[in-house]
Amino acid sequence: MFELKVKTRFAGAHQLTMVGQKCENLHGHNWHVEVCVKGSQLNSAGVLADFGDIKKAVRKVVDGDLDHKFLNEL
């Protein structure tokens, strides 16, 4: 089994509702993201997948959809 991992991070805000604590207030965190692609065979270039392609796809989601967003609205 072969594995390719991409790790990144983003900043995002959220609120916890119905807990009756200070976490109900809007607050932010630095979130860590890990994407893992697994497969049993390598391609003709001898790799599982193009690391650059996986990294770009992850970055597109993180930068476009998550970074500095209010996560409760997603």
ABEGO torsion letter per residue (X at the ends): XBBBBBBBBBBBBBBBBGAGBAAABBBBBBBBBBBBBBBABBBAAGBABBAAAAAAAAAAAAAAAABGBBAAAX
